[in-house]
Amino acid sequence: MLLVVAMLLGCQENDIEFADGRGARFDQWEGRWVLINYWAEWCAPCRKEIPELNELHHERATSGTVILGVNYDGLTGEKLTSLIDTMGIEFPVLVNDPRLRWQQETPPVLPTTLLIDPAGALADVLVGPQTLDSLRAAVAAASAVADAESQL
C-alpha cells in the first residue's frame, strides 16, 4: 500500500516551471522560507540586487532559504534563458508568475520580493532593492514573528 501511495505522490503534476525546462511542485519547499524576487533587465536596482540574491541562494544548504526569480516582463524560452545568463542570475527563475497564489497584484515597483513562510503563506513583501544583510534580517524578523505567534 505504501508503494502505491508513493507512486501516486510521485505522479502529481508539477505546478511550477523553471526557465531551464525543469518542473517542480511549490509544496516541495514546505518547511523552508522562500523568497520570490521580481526583476527586469531595465531595472538598475535589480541588477545591483542580483549578486546579493545569488549569494543567499548559495547559502541555501546552511540557511534552508529558497530563492526564486520572476522576470517582470514575462519573457520565456530562449529570450529568458539568454537574459538570465547575461545578467548572471544563479538562482532558479520561474516561467510563470506565482503571485496569484497569495492574491498579490503585479508589483508596482522593482525590485520586489515576496517572503513566503515555511507553511507557504505570504509573510512579507519587500519593496525596493535589498542587500544580503537586509534579506537575512527580513527572514529572521518574519521567523521571530511566526515563532511568537505559534506560542500564543
N, C-alpha and C positions, 0 to 999 in steps of 0.2 A: 504494500500500500504506500509506504514512504517513497518508493521508487516512482510510482505513478504521480504522486504529488510533486516530487522534484522535477519530473519530466514536464508536467503541466506548467509549473512555475518557470521553467526554462524556456517554454514556448510563448510566454507573454510577449505581446507586441511592444516594440520599442516606442517610447513617446518622445524621444529626443534624437535628432540627427546632428552629427558634427560635420564641420566643413570638410574633414578628411574622409567622409563617407561612412564612418562608423555610426552605429546606433547604440542607444542605451535607454535605460528607464530612470526617470528622475528619482524614484524611490530607492535606487541603489546607494544614494548618499544619505539615507536616513541615519540619524545619529551623528552627522557631521555638519559643520557650518558651511554654507555655500554662498559665495559672492558672485553675483551676475553683473558684469560690467558692460555698459553700453559705450561704444566708441565709434569714431568715424575718422577717416583719413584726413579730412579737412579740419579736424578739431586739434588745435595746438596743445591744449591741456591734456587731451587724451594721449597724444604722442609722448608727453612728458611722464604720464602716469603708467604707461605700459611696462617700462622696466621695473617699477615698484610691484606691479601685479605679477610679472614674471618671477620676481624673487620670492614673493609669497607662494606662488604656485610651486616653486622648487622646494619650499619648506613643508609641503603637504604631508610628507611622510612623518614628520615630527609634530606638526600642528594639527593635522587632520582637516584643515580647511581646504575646500574645493574652490578653485577659481574657474569661472566660465565667462566667455565673452559673447557679445551680440553686436554684430555690425549694424549701426543705426540706420544705414542706407539700404539695408535689406539685400545686399549683394549675395549671390550664390555662385556655385560652380567654380570655374577657373578664375573668374574675376575675384572672388572672395579668397581662394587659396593663395593666389598671387599677391594680393594685398596683405594677407597675414604674413607671408614671407618678407615682403618689402618692409613692413612695419616692425618685424622682429617679434611678433607675438608668439610666445612659447606655451601658453595655456590653451585648452580646448575652446574652440569657437563654435557656437550653435548656429545652425542654419535657420531655425525658426525661433522667433521671439517668444519666450515663455511667460511674459509679464501678465497675461490674462489669467494665469493660474492664481495670481494674487490680486486680481481686479485692479491692476495698475494701468494708468494711461501711458501713452508714449512719453518717454522722458522729455520735458521741455528744455532741459539744459544738459549739455555734455561736458565732461563725463558724468554719468550717474551710475551708481552701484546699488543693487538690491542685496540686502543682507538677509539670508534665509536661515532660520534656526534649525537645530537638529531634528525637530519634529516636522519640518517642511513648511513652517509658517513664516510670513514676512515679519522680520524683527525690526528692520530699519531701512531707510532709503538715504544713501549718502550722495549728496548733490555737490558737484564740483570736483576738482582734482584732489586725489588722495595721495598720501605718502605711505611707505611701508609702515611707519610708526602709527599713522592715523588709522590705517586698515586694521592693524593688530589691536589698537585701542578700541575701535568700534566693535570688533568681535568680543573682546574682553568685557566691555561695558554691557553689551547685549547679553552675554553669557551670565554676568553677575545679576542682571535684572531677571533673567529666566530662572536662575537658581533661587533668588529671593522669592519669586512668585510661586515656585514649586514648594516652598517651605510654609506657605500660608495655609 
